[in-house]
Amino acid sequence: NRYQRSEQALLLALMEMVVNGVSTRKIEEITYELCGTEFSKSTISELCKNLDPIITAWNSRPLREKSFPFVIVDAMVIRVREEGRVRQRSVLIAVGINEDGYREVLGLMIGDSESEDSWSEFFSWLKQRGLHGVDLVVSDHHSGLVQAICRHFQGATWQRCQTHFMRNILDKTPKALQKELHAKLRAIFEAPDPRTARMLLNQVLDEYRDKAPKAMEILEEGFEDAIAVLELPEPYRRRLRTTNMLERLNEEIRRRERVIRIFPSRESGIRLIGALLMEQDEKWASGRKYLDMTEYFEWQKEISKKSKDKVISIK
């Protein structure tokens, strides 16, 4: 009990690698120093019995109690040893901002890939646990993921992550133009409203269409989804325009994963990543609100009133 859950999970993964004979000399030395040399498969399974039920219960907890207007999703690729072979697997992760403005890790799942089927299974599972009231989903532009979002969150708005989008555009821009174009793209994304953003877009397209045709094609095609957040009241935009919050969380996971390099089993992946996410979730629950939701719900009421008035006037 000297170690917190994520440290226990990391040690268990190292012990499992040693017992299965797939560890390096360095990992053996670290493990023996921390855990002694007297451990076996049965020691590991006994220790897992203490940790796994806690992580499983947290990762499958009901989500019905509060609505989650904002959901941010991302995936990270890990390597897992399965049936004697090393395979790439995707860890699907969702974070929600609830009606009170607090962040929660909604859950994680290890999928075979980032396909539409994997994401669909993940979203179905979140909804079965009670996820509801989703108005905006933020993610990278991955075709399987976007299709699954459209299928499972009908009526919600999709916000394309501006960081990834900007990277996609600049990757297709000649090096000499990247710095100036970056500044102009920032101005578009930080525009006060969609109308101004479109005006700035047209100026950029006119200026760079011949100099960076591929980049302008990407910009024009993805523009509307990348500025979806501009429809929201101003205080909500900065924190909902990218998946950066989740990327930072993934970086924390990567720091531990680099020690292991290849997870000895799927279970060890869920155990370690789940423990890290659970610890972050507990910090968020006892920390400050991420967003003050008062203005958001007032804005929503106003919109719904306007649309009702419109229906009445049409009749």
Secondary structure by P-SEA (a helix, b strand, c coil): ccccaaaaaaaaaaaaaaaaccccaaaaaaaaaaccccccaaaaaaaaaacaaaaaaaaacccccccccbbbbbbbbbbbbcccbbbbbbbbbbbbbccccccccccccccccccaaaaaaaaaaaaaaccccccbbbbcccaaaaaaaaaccccbbbbccaaaaaaaaaaaccccaaaaaaaaaaaaaacccaaaaaaaaaaaaaacccccaaaaaaaaaaccccccccccccccccccccaaaaaaaaaaaaaaaaaacccccaaaaaaaaaaaaaaaaaaaaaccccccaaaaaaaaaaaaaaaaaaaaaac
